[in-house]
Amino acid sequence: MAKTQDLFESNRIRTIPFKGLTLASLIYGDPTLRQTDDLDFLVHPEDLARAKETLLSAGYLPFPLLTPAEERAMPESAPVTA
């Protein structure tokens, strides 16, 4: 987590680290609906494109892999993982 947070901070990308269980509880009402082996980052909408580019440049890959059409359909949400 610290490596990714440092990456965002050094590129002046506004994020809020968010544990998956907390996010699942808030969004789905059930923490068991979310994996717990990762950390989510909420990214300011204005920083999203730069955040994705920064993660890709650091070797992170989108997951799941999206087709260009899927990417266009979900521009505000494209998970990226190490």
Secondary structure by P-SEA (a helix, b strand, c coil): caaaaaaaaaacbbbbbbbaaaaaaaacccccccccccccccccccaaaaaaaaaaaacccccccccaaaaaacccbbbbcc
